Amino acid sequence: MERSLVLLVLTGLCTGRVLEMVPYTPQITAKSLEGKLTATTFTLDQPICIFDKYVNSTDDIWLVVAFTNATSRFKNPTSQLQIPPYRRLSSALHYMTLKTSIAFYPCSVSGATSVLRVGSDAFCRDERSQDYCNGPLPNPGPYRVKFLILDSNGSKAETRWSQQIILKQGRRASTIDTWPGRRSGTMVVITSILSSFIGVLVILFLCTVAYECFKIWRPEEPAAPEEPRAESFSGRQYDTHHIPPSQAPPQPPGDVPRPRSPVASS
């Protein structure tokens, strides 16, 4: 705190203008959001109803991002030409971004726009024309940030520096412990069940293949003739007309005299 006051006095003596100190400290949002800290970004609470007493509608509000060890060497710019750009972060160790006006920080703001994500613009880092882009941060830091208000005459007011902000770091593959004993009991049980299930499937598959091969290469036996079955014969039934048996012609009676021939009677 004392160092900040000394720097503030020195800045005022050099520029002939004393900056106003805004009683606000930027901080990582306390909202339950995913990705508040990543490997290249961090999310701040939006300063609502903070700058109303210090900012005019024509003033610009900037966010200063600096490495922790470079905050003591940061000099507030006295004009727009002295604003450190994002592309010089690796050499200057600080830059300014998120330029906006007091209209962006109204007192009545919805929850969807109440945070600021630093480092979210991955497309502007390769475009030289966008010096003040909100590009991804190159390493875990640590970083510190503050808000700075500029008017046509240069720096006008500023907030306090935030606490150290350290981004998440990826782990090297060689440092990851893959020993099963380090796994949780649930993970071991699930792994064992899945391994057993796969083993059973493999065994069933091999049995199926062996059975099919056996059916293909097995010699075929001659089939025995099948005995006819009574129900296997089925024929159509025909109704014939009744025809009575034929009878012999009637014989003449024996006592009837036969007729004589004319030759015999003469």
ZAGUKOL-610692 format. One record per residue: residue in three letters; x negated, y negated, z negated of N, C-alpha, C in turn; chain; residue number from 1. Coordinates in steps of 0.02 Angstrom, whole numbers. Atoms other than C-alpha are relative to their C-alpha. Layout:
BEGIN
> mike,neast,nnorth,nup,caeast,canorth,caup,ceast,cnorth,cup,pagu,torlo
> ala,X,Y,Z,X,Y,Z,X,Y,Z,A,NUM
...
REM end
This chain:
BEGIN
> mike,neast,nnorth,nup,caeast,canorth,caup,ceast,cnorth,cup,pagu,torlo
> met,-41,60,0,0,0,0,-43,-63,0,A,1
> glu,44,58,3,-140,-121,-44,-36,-9,66,A,2
> arg,34,5,-65,-231,-79,118,45,-31,52,A,3
> ser,-47,28,-48,-74,-119,218,8,-75,-10,A,4
> leu,-6,71,13,-58,-287,132,-62,-38,23,A,5
> val,61,32,-22,-239,-327,167,-1,-7,75,A,6
> leu,-2,2,-73,-220,-282,350,51,-51,24,A,7
> leu,-52,48,-19,-61,-386,358,-27,-72,-6,A,8
> val,28,67,9,-152,-538,287,-53,-16,51,A,9
> leu,52,10,-50,-301,-515,402,29,-12,69,A,10
> thr,-32,10,-65,-187,-500,552,29,-69,5,A,11
> gly,-29,67,-1,-98,-659,504,-53,-53,6,A,12
> leu,54,49,-5,-262,-752,482,-30,-3,69,A,13
> cys,31,-2,-67,-328,-694,652,47,-28,52,A,14
> thr,-48,21,-52,-170,-730,749,36,-64,-19,A,15
> gly,-37,59,22,-104,-875,648,72,13,-13,A,16
> arg,-70,-19,10,57,-779,618,4,59,-48,A,17
> val,-7,-53,50,108,-674,468,59,44,18,A,18
> leu,-54,-47,-16,209,-517,505,44,11,-60,A,19
> glu,-47,-18,53,363,-480,405,-2,75,-11,A,20
> met,0,-71,17,364,-313,315,72,23,-9,A,21
> val,-67,-29,5,524,-215,343,-2,56,-52,A,22
> pro,3,-51,53,560,-110,187,30,67,23,A,23
> tyr,-24,-65,-26,578,54,279,-60,43,17,A,24
> thr,53,-49,-15,470,210,296,29,54,46,A,25
> pro,-24,-53,-44,499,324,447,-14,69,-31,A,26
> gln,8,-67,28,521,507,402,32,52,45,A,27
> ile,-31,-55,-36,560,675,477,71,9,-24,A,28
> thr,-70,-5,18,747,699,481,13,58,-48,A,29
> ala,-20,-52,47,826,796,341,60,40,25,A,30
> lys,-58,-35,-28,968,856,453,-19,72,17,A,31
> ser,12,-71,-16,985,1043,482,1,9,76,A,32
> leu,6,-5,-72,925,1039,662,-53,52,18,A,33
> glu,51,-46,-25,832,1171,761,-55,-40,35,A,34
> gly,56,32,-34,660,1118,819,-16,-70,-25,A,35
> lys,20,65,27,633,971,702,-75,-11,8,A,36
> leu,72,1,-11,449,1013,715,-17,56,48,A,37
> thr,23,-49,-48,376,1101,866,-75,-10,10,A,38
> ala,72,7,-14,202,1117,940,-17,-66,34,A,39
> thr,13,63,-37,223,954,1040,48,-56,-17,A,40
> thr,-50,52,16,370,858,964,15,0,-75,A,41
> phe,-29,3,67,444,799,800,59,-48,3,A,42
> thr,-63,36,0,612,721,755,4,-45,-61,A,43
> leu,-6,49,54,635,562,652,73,-20,-10,A,44
> asp,-65,31,12,787,488,570,3,-67,37,A,45
> gln,-8,64,-34,855,343,670,11,-56,-51,A,46
> pro,-8,54,50,835,179,572,63,-41,13,A,47
> ile,-65,33,-9,1016,121,559,7,-56,-51,A,48
> cys,-10,59,42,1053,-53,490,-63,-19,-38,A,49
> ile,64,15,32,869,-81,453,-28,-66,26,A,50
> phe,33,57,-32,815,-216,576,45,-61,11,A,51
> asp,-47,55,-14,968,-329,577,-25,-68,-24,A,52
> lys,23,64,28,886,-462,468,-65,-25,31,A,53
> tyr,67,17,-24,721,-461,563,-4,-5,76,A,54
> val,5,-6,-73,763,-437,747,55,-40,33,A,55
> asn,-49,33,-43,849,-543,877,18,45,58,A,56
> ser,-23,-42,-56,941,-475,1027,-52,4,56,A,57
> thr,51,0,-53,793,-520,1140,-65,33,-21,A,58
> asp,61,-32,23,661,-435,1033,-2,73,20,A,59
> asp,10,-71,-15,588,-264,1071,-23,37,-62,A,60
> ile,19,-43,56,574,-124,945,-39,59,28,A,61
> trp,44,-53,-23,430,-2,972,-15,48,-57,A,62
> leu,24,-50,48,372,156,887,-74,10,13,A,63
> val,72,-11,-5,185,167,853,-16,70,-25,A,64
> val,21,-68,18,114,344,852,-76,1,-1,A,65
> ala,73,0,7,-64,366,789,-22,60,-40,A,66
> phe,31,-50,43,-178,498,721,-12,-30,-69,A,67
> thr,6,26,68,-191,483,533,-66,-36,-11,A,68
> asn,65,32,11,-376,441,539,-9,-63,42,A,69
> ala,6,60,-42,-342,301,665,48,-55,-20,A,70
> thr,-49,52,20,-205,205,574,-34,-62,-28,A,71
> ser,35,58,29,-331,94,484,-32,-44,55,A,72
> arg,30,38,-54,-405,41,652,50,-28,49,A,73
> phe,-50,24,-47,-240,4,737,12,-75,-10,A,74
> lys,-12,72,1,-216,-180,781,66,-14,36,A,75
> asn,-64,17,-31,-42,-246,814,-12,-45,61,A,76
> pro,11,40,-61,-35,-315,992,30,-69,-7,A,77
> thr,-25,69,0,-12,-500,1015,38,-17,64,A,78
> ser,-37,10,-63,64,-480,1190,16,68,30,A,79
> gln,-18,-62,-33,140,-351,1304,-60,34,33,A,80
> leu,58,-27,-35,-27,-328,1392,-45,41,-47,A,81
> gln,42,-36,49,-109,-263,1232,33,62,-28,A,82
> ile,-34,-60,26,16,-123,1202,-37,62,24,A,83
> pro,37,-60,-20,-81,42,1200,46,52,34,A,84
> pro,-43,-47,-36,-9,164,1330,-11,72,-23,A,85
> tyr,2,-71,19,23,349,1308,-60,35,31,A,86
> arg,54,-36,-35,-108,403,1435,-68,-12,-31,A,87
> arg,64,13,33,-247,330,1325,-1,28,-72,A,88
> leu,-3,-27,68,-199,430,1171,-64,38,-18,A,89
> ser,60,-40,16,-350,546,1184,-61,-43,-16,A,90
> ser,57,43,12,-471,398,1182,14,-52,-54,A,91
> ala,-18,52,48,-381,262,1083,27,29,-65,A,92
> leu,-27,-35,58,-302,389,961,65,-30,-25,A,93
> his,-66,26,17,-138,292,958,33,-26,64,A,94
> tyr,-38,27,-56,-1,233,1076,67,-25,-26,A,95
> met,-66,26,18,168,146,1075,52,26,51,A,96
> thr,-51,-30,-43,330,218,1144,69,-17,-27,A,97
> leu,-70,9,20,521,219,1131,19,-73,-7,A,98
> lys,-19,70,-1,541,37,1175,76,-7,6,A,99
> thr,-72,10,-1,719,-20,1139,16,-67,-33,A,100
> ser,-23,62,31,823,-163,1068,43,16,-61,A,101
> ile,-40,-8,60,928,-191,913,67,32,16,A,102
> ala,-64,-31,-19,1081,-132,1011,-2,76,-5,A,103
> phe,6,-73,4,1012,44,1004,6,26,-72,A,104
> tyr,-4,-19,70,1017,45,814,59,-35,-35,A,105
> pro,-58,32,31,1195,-12,772,15,32,-68,A,106
> cys,-18,-27,66,1264,10,598,50,57,5,A,107
> ser,-48,-55,-10,1406,120,661,-27,43,57,A,108
> val,30,-45,-49,1323,266,749,25,70,-13,A,109
> ser,-24,-68,8,1382,442,781,-58,46,-20,A,110
> gly,51,-47,22,1290,593,712,-42,28,57,A,111
> ala,37,-29,-57,1238,650,887,-58,-43,21,A,112
> thr,53,46,-21,1129,495,913,-38,-29,-59,A,113
> ser,30,27,60,1060,473,738,-71,25,-12,A,114
> val,69,-23,7,888,550,770,-40,-22,61,A,115
> leu,47,17,-53,736,508,876,-49,58,8,A,116
> arg,46,-55,-12,636,648,956,-62,-28,35,A,117
> val,63,25,-25,455,599,984,-35,55,39,A,118
> gly,36,-48,-42,363,687,1127,45,43,44,A,119
> ser,-48,-43,-36,517,751,1219,-2,-8,75,A,120
> asp,0,12,-72,481,681,1393,-63,31,30,A,121
> ala,58,-36,-28,367,808,1478,-15,-19,71,A,122
> phe,9,16,-70,385,732,1652,-39,-65,12,A,123
> cys,32,64,-11,313,559,1625,-75,1,-14,A,124
> arg,71,1,18,141,613,1565,-46,0,61,A,125
> asp,41,-2,-61,78,638,1744,14,-59,46,A,126
> glu,-16,58,-40,153,475,1810,-34,-62,-30,A,127
> arg,39,57,25,31,330,1791,43,-63,-7,A,128
> ser,-41,61,3,170,202,1818,37,-5,-66,A,129
> gln,-37,1,63,254,252,1654,-50,5,-58,A,130
> asp,51,1,53,121,200,1530,30,11,-69,A,131
> tyr,-30,-1,66,243,191,1385,50,58,-7,A,132
> cys,-45,-57,1,321,362,1408,-2,35,-68,A,133
> asn,-6,-39,62,376,476,1266,-24,71,14,A,134
> gly,27,-64,-21,261,616,1319,-15,47,-58,A,135
> pro,14,-49,52,222,777,1223,-67,-14,-33,A,136
> leu,61,11,38,91,767,1088,-51,56,14,A,137
> pro,49,-48,-25,-73,853,1134,-23,52,-51,A,138
> asn,24,-48,51,-115,939,968,40,-10,-64,A,139
> pro,-41,3,61,-44,970,794,-9,-63,-42,A,140
> gly,8,61,40,-112,807,723,-49,9,-57,A,141
> pro,-62,34,22,-87,752,586,9,-70,29,A,142
> tyr,-19,65,-26,5,596,644,35,-41,-54,A,143
> arg,-41,45,40,82,444,562,32,-50,49,A,144
> val,-37,44,-45,211,327,639,27,-60,-39,A,145
> lys,-33,59,28,286,155,609,37,-36,55,A,146
> phe,-36,41,-48,409,38,694,-31,-70,1,A,147
> leu,30,66,-9,342,-126,765,46,-42,43,A,148
> ile,-45,46,-35,447,-275,822,-41,-54,35,A,149
> leu,36,50,-40,382,-386,962,50,-48,32,A,150
> asp,-38,50,-37,451,-548,1032,-45,-28,54,A,151
> ser,39,29,-54,385,-661,1168,-69,-25,-22,A,152
> asn,64,25,26,243,-720,1055,-44,56,-29,A,153
> gly,40,-56,26,183,-547,1003,35,35,-57,A,154
> ser,-28,-38,56,207,-443,846,36,-46,-48,A,155
> lys,-42,42,43,343,-508,732,12,32,-68,A,156
> ala,-14,-35,62,382,-375,600,-18,74,9,A,157
> glu,18,-71,-3,338,-196,556,25,35,-62,A,158
> thr,-17,-41,57,385,-53,442,-63,30,-30,A,159
> arg,56,-35,30,274,50,330,-17,61,42,A,160
> trp,20,-62,-33,175,196,399,35,59,-35,A,161
> ser,-31,-60,28,256,365,375,-52,44,-34,A,162
> gln,45,-51,26,182,511,282,-30,41,58,A,163
> gln,31,-40,-52,73,633,377,50,49,30,A,164
> ile,-43,-46,-36,163,734,509,-44,50,36,A,165
> ile,40,-54,-30,85,901,557,46,45,41,A,166
> leu,-41,-41,-44,157,995,705,-16,74,-10,A,167
> lys,9,-73,5,176,1183,716,-57,21,46,A,168
> gln,56,-26,-39,28,1282,779,13,72,19,A,169
> gly,-6,-69,-22,31,1439,882,-57,42,-28,A,170
> arg,50,-45,26,-62,1590,818,-32,39,56,A,171
> arg,34,-40,-49,-193,1680,917,20,73,-7,A,172
> ala,-20,-71,2,-153,1859,965,-47,41,-43,A,173
> ser,49,-39,38,-313,1920,881,11,-7,-76,A,174
> thr,-11,10,72,-254,1851,713,65,30,-25,A,175
> ile,-64,-30,20,-85,1940,714,-11,71,-24,A,176
> asp,8,-66,29,-81,2092,602,54,46,27,A,177
> thr,-48,-47,-30,0,2238,694,4,65,-39,A,178
> trp,-3,-62,39,-23,2369,557,71,13,-24,A,179
> pro,-70,-13,19,146,2457,525,14,-10,-74,A,180
> gly,-12,9,71,120,2445,338,20,-70,-19,A,181
> arg,-19,69,14,147,2258,349,72,-15,18,A,182
> arg,-69,11,-20,320,2280,421,49,12,-58,A,183
> ser,-50,-9,52,478,2273,317,30,70,5,A,184
> gly,-30,-66,1,571,2430,266,54,8,52,A,185
> thr,-53,-3,-51,717,2389,380,-29,11,70,A,186
> met,31,-7,-66,603,2371,530,-28,71,10,A,187
> val,27,-68,-5,519,2538,493,57,51,13,A,188
> val,-56,-46,-9,688,2627,479,28,-5,70,A,189
> ile,-26,9,-68,752,2552,642,-46,30,52,A,190
> thr,49,-27,-47,592,2598,732,2,77,0,A,191
> ser,-2,-73,5,602,2777,668,62,29,33,A,192
> ile,-62,-24,-30,783,2798,720,-3,-4,76,A,193
> leu,5,7,-72,751,2731,894,-49,50,30,A,194
> ser,48,-49,-25,599,2843,915,30,70,2,A,195
> ser,-33,-66,2,698,2997,862,52,7,54,A,196
> phe,-52,-2,-51,841,2953,978,-30,10,70,A,197
> ile,33,-7,-65,724,2935,1126,-28,71,8,A,198
> gly,25,-68,-4,643,3102,1083,54,51,15,A,199
> val,-57,-45,-13,813,3190,1081,22,-5,73,A,200
> leu,-19,9,-70,857,3115,1250,-50,33,47,A,201
> val,51,-32,-42,692,3176,1324,8,76,-1,A,202
> ile,-9,-72,6,721,3352,1258,61,23,40,A,203
> leu,-60,-18,-37,898,3357,1329,-11,-4,75,A,204
> phe,14,7,-72,836,3296,1497,-42,58,25,A,205
> leu,43,-56,-21,701,3431,1505,39,65,1,A,206
> cys,-41,-61,0,826,3567,1458,46,2,61,A,207
> thr,-43,3,-59,944,3509,1595,-38,16,64,A,208
> val,41,-13,-59,806,3511,1724,-20,74,4,A,209
> ala,19,-70,1,748,3685,1670,59,45,18,A,210
> tyr,-59,-41,-15,925,3754,1680,17,-3,74,A,211
> glu,-15,7,-71,953,3686,1854,-52,37,43,A,212
> cys,52,-36,-37,787,3757,1914,11,76,-6,A,213
> phe,-13,-72,9,832,3927,1840,57,23,45,A,214
> lys,-56,-20,-43,997,3929,1935,-21,3,73,A,215
> ile,22,1,-70,908,3888,2098,-43,61,16,A,216
> trp,48,-54,-14,771,4021,2086,24,68,-23,A,217
> arg,-25,-65,23,876,4160,2006,26,41,59,A,218
> pro,-26,-42,-56,907,4309,2129,74,12,-9,A,219
> glu,-73,-9,2,1088,4327,2175,18,74,2,A,220
> glu,-23,-69,3,1174,4494,2133,61,8,46,A,221
> pro,-59,-9,-44,1298,4571,2259,64,1,-41,A,222
> ala,-63,5,37,1472,4536,2207,41,63,10,A,223
> ala,-42,-60,-3,1585,4688,2167,65,-17,33,A,224
> pro,-64,14,-33,1740,4706,2274,55,-9,-51,A,225
> glu,-54,15,46,1890,4639,2191,59,45,14,A,226
> glu,-58,-44,-6,2033,4760,2159,63,-42,13,A,227
> pro,-62,37,-13,2198,4707,2230,45,0,-61,A,228
> arg,-48,7,55,2324,4651,2108,70,-3,28,A,229
> ala,-69,-5,-23,2508,4678,2118,28,-68,18,A,230
> glu,-29,66,-12,2545,4495,2109,-34,-35,58,A,231
> ser,34,32,-55,2422,4460,2249,36,10,66,A,232
> phe,-38,-12,-61,2539,4533,2379,67,-35,-6,A,233
> ser,-64,36,-1,2682,4423,2420,25,-1,71,A,234
> gly,-30,-2,-67,2794,4454,2568,70,-27,0,A,235
> arg,-68,27,-5,2955,4387,2632,50,58,0,A,236
> gln,-53,-50,3,3113,4485,2598,51,-13,55,A,237
> tyr,-49,5,-54,3234,4522,2740,61,42,-19,A,238
> asp,-63,-36,11,3417,4575,2720,24,29,66,A,239
> thr,-22,-33,-62,3464,4704,2853,76,12,-2,A,240
> his,-72,-16,-4,3644,4733,2914,10,74,-8,A,241
> his,-14,-71,11,3723,4899,2863,25,32,66,A,242
> ile,-19,-37,-61,3732,5018,3013,16,70,-21,A,243
> pro,-18,-68,21,3828,5180,2980,-34,52,45,A,244
> pro,32,-52,-42,3749,5345,3042,47,23,56,A,245
> ser,-40,-22,-58,3805,5407,3212,30,70,-13,A,246
> gln,-35,-65,10,3932,5557,3213,2,39,66,A,247
> ala,-2,-44,-60,3937,5707,3333,70,-4,31,A,248
> pro,-66,3,-34,4077,5706,3465,44,59,-23,A,249
> pro,-45,-54,24,4231,5813,3415,2,59,51,A,250
> gln,-4,-61,-41,4240,5995,3482,73,18,13,A,251
> pro,-71,-22,-15,4399,6061,3569,18,61,-42,A,252
> pro,-21,-58,40,4501,6187,3470,-8,66,40,A,253
> gly,14,-65,-33,4471,6375,3511,61,32,31,A,254
> asp,-60,-34,-26,4653,6430,3548,31,-35,60,A,255
> val,-27,36,-58,4682,6308,3688,-28,34,61,A,256
> pro,25,-35,-59,4675,6402,3856,-35,-49,46,A,257
> arg,38,41,-46,4550,6340,3978,33,1,68,A,258
> pro,-31,0,-67,4612,6294,4151,-40,43,47,A,259
> arg,31,-42,-49,4578,6418,4291,-15,-37,63,A,260
> ser,19,31,-64,4495,6376,4449,45,26,55,A,261
> pro,-44,-23,-54,4596,6390,4612,-26,59,34,A,262
> val,29,-58,-36,4478,6515,4688,16,62,-36,A,263
> ala,-14,-61,38,4508,6643,4554,71,21,4,A,264
> ser,-69,-18,-1,4695,6637,4564,23,29,66,A,265
> ser,-17,-27,-64,4702,6677,4745,-32,66,10,A,266
REM end
